[in-house]
Amino acid sequence: MQKIHIPSVLFALLAGVSVAVSAAEPAPIQATLPAHTQTSAAAVAEVGKVNLNTADAATLERELLGIGTVKANAIVEYRAANGAFASVDDLLEVKGIGAATLEKNRDKLSIN
């Protein structure tokens, strides 16, 4: 009688299952944004512009060059204290935002 090699049989079985699973068509993923992301998505218009008057700190940090957590929070706090930005150039009034940062992001910004 032949010896049964359990490890070899087990390996062949697991390899077959692995191939079958990886060859199967993946289930479609439902793209549902959480509520806080939906408002952030609204702040980034279809053309990819960030609205300085509606964007939250996370959106500003994610979408703008040279804007980290501290500067993004400063923008939101400035807006809360002084009202809506009248122009993109008003961003220079925010502490920590200089002309170079504004110019890097000018094409990405809007106030509408």
N, C-alpha and C positions, 0 to 999 in steps of 0.2 A: 504494500500500500504506500502511496506517495505522501510525503509530508506536506501539510498545508502551511504556507507561509502567510500567516495572519498579517504581518506588517505590509507585505506586498499587495495583498488583496485590499487591505484598508486604504493604502495609498492610491490604488487604481480607482476605488470607489469614490474617494474624496476628490481626486483629479477630475473624474467624470462629472461630479456634481458642480465643481468649480467652473468647468467649461460651460455647462448648461446654464448656470446662473449668469455668467458674464456674457453669454451669447443672447440671453433673453432681452427683449426690448424694454428699456426702463419705463416706469410709469411716469406720466406727465406730472410735473410739479405745479401746484397751484400757486401762482404768484399773488399773494395777498399781502399788502403792506400793512404793518401795524399803524394805528391811528397817529402816533407821533411822527412816523415817517411820511405819512400822507401829507401832513401840513408842510413838512420840509420839502417834499417833492413839489408842492405847489409854489414854494418860494424859488425854485429853479425852473424857469420857464422852458418851453419846448425848445427854444433856440439855445439853451444852455446858459442863460444869464441868471445871475443871482440878484434878487430884489433886496436891496439894502433895507427897505422898510418892512419887510415881512419875514426875512430869513432868520432862523434861529441860530444860536451859536454853533451847533453841530454842523449845520449846512455851510455856514461861513468858513469854518475850519476845514471842512472836507473839500469845498469847491474852489477856494482861493489860494493862490500861491503866497507863501510867506506869512500866512495867517494861522497861528496856533491857537491853543485853548485860551491863553491870556488875552490875545488881541481880539479874538472872536467874542469873548465875554465883554471886553471893553466896548466893542461896537454896539452890542445889544444894550449895555448899560447906558451908553451915550444916547442912544435912540429913546430909551425909556425916560431919561432925564430931560432931553431937549426936544423931543418930538421927532417926526419923520424927517428924513434927509430931503432937502430941497433939490440937491444935485449930487452927482457922484463925487464932485470935488469937495463936498462937505465932509467926506470921509477923512480928509486931512485934519479936521478938528478933533478927531479921536486920538487920545494919547497913545503913542506907540506906532501910529500909522504915518509913514512918511511918503514923500513924493515917489520914491522908487517903488514902494509897495503898491501905491495907487496905480502907477503906470503899468506895472506887471499885470494888474488885474482889471484895468479900465474896460477892456473889451468884454469882460465877463460880468460886469456890473450894470444894474439898472435901478431905477427908483420907482418904476410903475408897478 
